[in-house]
C-alpha cells in the first residue's frame, strides 16, 4: 500500500514528532490499520489538531525516479465551521537530505455528506519551498478523508502543477503528494 511506503520512508520524521522509535512504530501501525470513519462518528463541534508526514514526487523530467521529498504536515479541523487548515514544511530531499525553507499551505473544507468519504475533505495546497537559489512553487488540489473510530486520522493526497528553479534552470512539471496525520 502507498501509505505503508510513505510511513516507512518517513519514520525519521515520526521519530521526532511521536517520541522515538516506539512512537514511530505506533504511528505507522495506527495509520496503516485505520479504516474509514463513519460520518456519524465525526464530531460536529470543537476543533482537532493533527500531526504527521508527507512525501512529494515531481513529474517526468524532474523526478529522481522515486519520492523527491519528505516533510511534516500539521492540520487543524474546526468541526463547527467544517474548515480544515494547515501546512506542510520541514522538507528534505536528495541523497544528502538537503533541507528546504518555506511551507505549503492547506485550505480545505469538510463535507460530512460527501458521496465518497475518502474525499470528504477537499481543498488546495499551495506555497513555495527554497534552498539557496533553488525553489519549488506548487499550486494544486487536495483530497482527504477521516479515518479511525472518531476521525482521529486524516489520510489524503494532493496533485497539481509545480514550477522548479534548479541550478539557474527553470521549468514546469506536475507534482503529487501523499500524507497522513494523527490527532
C-alpha positions as CSV (number, residue, x, y, z in Angstrom):
1,X,0.0,0.0,0.0
2,X,1.1,3.5,-0.7
3,X,0.7,4.6,2.9
4,X,2.9,1.8,4.1
5,X,5.7,3.0,1.8
6,X,5.1,6.6,2.9
7,X,5.2,5.7,6.6
8,X,8.3,3.5,6.3
9,X,10.2,6.1,4.3
10,X,9.5,8.9,6.8
11,X,10.0,7.1,10.1
12,X,12.8,9.6,10.9
13,X,10.2,12.4,10.9
14,X,7.8,10.4,13.0
15,X,10.6,9.8,15.5
16,X,10.8,13.5,16.3
17,X,7.0,14.0,16.2
18,X,5.9,11.0,18.2
19,X,8.6,10.5,20.8
20,X,11.1,8.0,19.5
21,X,11.1,4.5,17.9
22,X,8.2,3.2,19.8
23,X,6.2,6.3,18.9
24,X,7.1,5.9,15.2
25,X,6.0,2.3,15.2
26,X,2.8,3.2,16.9
27,X,2.1,5.9,14.3
28,X,2.7,3.6,11.4
29,X,0.5,0.8,12.9
30,X,-2.3,3.3,13.7
31,X,-2.4,4.9,10.3
32,X,-1.9,1.7,8.3
33,X,-4.6,-0.3,10.0
34,X,-7.2,2.6,10.3
35,X,-10.5,2.2,8.5
36,X,-12.5,5.0,7.0
37,X,-14.5,6.8,9.7
38,X,-18.3,6.5,9.8
39,X,-19.6,10.1,9.1
40,X,-21.9,9.8,12.1
41,X,-18.9,9.4,14.4
42,X,-17.1,12.5,13.2
43,X,-17.6,15.4,15.7
44,X,-19.9,18.3,14.8
45,X,-18.3,20.8,17.1
46,X,-14.9,21.7,18.5
47,X,-11.5,21.5,16.9
48,X,-8.9,18.9,16.5
49,X,-5.1,19.2,15.6
50,X,-3.3,16.6,13.6
51,X,0.5,16.0,13.1
52,X,2.0,13.7,10.5
53,X,4.2,13.4,7.4
54,X,4.1,13.9,3.7
55,X,6.0,12.7,0.7
56,X,6.2,14.6,-2.6
57,X,7.0,13.3,-6.1
58,X,7.7,15.5,-9.1
59,X,6.6,14.7,-12.7
60,X,8.6,13.3,-15.5
61,X,11.9,15.0,-16.3
62,X,12.2,16.4,-12.8
63,X,11.8,13.4,-10.6
64,X,14.7,11.3,-9.3
65,X,12.8,8.2,-10.1
66,X,11.2,7.9,-6.7
67,X,10.0,10.1,-3.9
68,X,11.6,13.5,-4.3
69,X,11.0,15.0,-0.8
70,X,9.7,14.3,2.7
71,X,8.2,16.8,5.2
72,X,5.9,17.3,8.1
73,X,2.2,18.1,8.0
74,X,0.2,19.9,10.6
75,X,-3.6,20.3,10.2
76,X,-6.4,21.8,12.3
77,X,-10.1,20.9,11.7
78,X,-12.9,23.2,13.0
79,X,-15.9,20.8,13.0
80,X,-18.4,23.6,13.7
81,X,-17.4,25.5,10.5
82,X,-16.3,22.4,8.5
83,X,-12.9,24.0,7.8
84,X,-9.5,22.3,7.6
85,X,-6.3,24.4,7.6
86,X,-2.7,23.6,7.9
87,X,0.7,23.5,6.4
88,X,3.4,21.2,5.2
89,X,7.0,22.1,6.0
90,X,10.5,20.9,7.1
91,X,11.1,19.3,3.8
92,X,14.2,17.3,3.0
93,X,15.2,16.0,-0.4
94,X,18.0,14.3,-2.3
95,X,20.6,11.8,-1.3
96,X,22.1,14.1,1.3
97,X,18.8,15.0,2.9
98,X,19.0,18.6,1.8
99,X,16.7,20.9,3.9
100,X,14.3,23.3,2.3
101,X,12.9,26.6,3.8
102,X,9.3,27.6,3.3
103,X,6.0,25.8,3.6
104,X,2.9,24.7,1.6
105,X,-0.5,25.9,2.9
106,X,-3.6,23.8,3.2
107,X,-7.0,25.4,2.8
108,X,-9.9,23.0,2.7
109,X,-13.4,22.2,3.8
110,X,-15.1,19.1,5.2
111,X,-18.3,17.7,3.7
112,X,-19.9,15.2,6.1
113,X,-22.3,14.1,3.4
114,X,-19.7,13.6,0.6
115,X,-20.5,10.9,-1.9
116,X,-17.0,9.5,-1.4
117,X,-15.9,9.6,2.2
118,X,-12.3,9.2,1.1
119,X,-12.7,12.7,-0.4
120,X,-14.8,14.3,2.4
121,X,-12.0,16.9,2.7
122,X,-11.5,19.0,-0.4
123,X,-9.2,22.0,-0.8
124,X,-6.0,23.4,-2.1
125,X,-2.3,23.1,-1.4
126,X,0.0,26.0,-2.4
127,X,3.3,27.6,-1.5
128,X,7.0,27.8,-2.1
129,X,10.0,25.9,-0.8
130,X,13.5,27.2,-1.2
131,X,17.1,26.1,-0.8
132,X,19.6,28.9,-1.7
133,X,18.7,30.0,-5.2
134,X,16.7,26.8,-6.0
135,X,13.0,26.8,-5.4
136,X,9.8,24.8,-5.9
137,X,6.4,26.6,-6.1
138,X,3.3,24.4,-6.1
139,X,-0.3,25.0,-6.7
140,X,-2.7,22.1,-6.6
141,X,-5.8,20.3,-5.3
142,X,-6.1,18.3,-2.1
143,X,-8.4,15.5,-1.3
144,X,-8.5,13.5,2.0
145,X,-10.7,11.7,4.4
146,X,-11.1,10.9,8.1
147,X,-10.0,7.5,9.4
148,X,-10.2,5.8,12.7
149,X,-13.1,5.4,15.1
150,X,-13.8,9.1,15.5
151,X,-11.9,10.8,12.7
152,X,-8.6,10.8,14.7
153,X,-6.6,10.3,11.5
154,X,-6.5,12.2,8.2
155,X,-5.1,10.5,5.1
156,X,-5.0,12.0,1.6
157,X,-3.2,13.3,-1.4
158,X,-2.7,16.4,-3.5
159,X,-1.7,16.9,-7.1
160,X,-1.1,19.9,-9.3
161,X,1.5,22.0,-11.1
162,X,4.9,22.9,-9.9
163,X,7.4,25.5,-11.0
164,X,11.0,24.4,-10.3
165,X,14.1,26.5,-10.4
166,X,17.3,24.5,-10.0
167,X,20.9,25.4,-10.9
168,X,19.7,28.5,-12.7
169,X,17.3,26.5,-14.9
170,X,13.5,26.6,-14.6
171,X,10.7,24.5,-15.8
172,X,7.1,23.4,-15.1
173,X,6.1,19.9,-14.1
174,X,3.4,18.1,-12.2
175,X,3.6,17.0,-8.5
176,X,1.8,14.6,-6.3
177,X,1.8,14.4,-2.5
178,X,0.7,11.7,-0.2
179,X,0.1,12.5,3.5
180,X,-1.1,11.0,6.8
181,X,-1.6,12.8,10.2
182,X,-2.9,11.7,13.6
183,X,-4.7,13.6,16.3
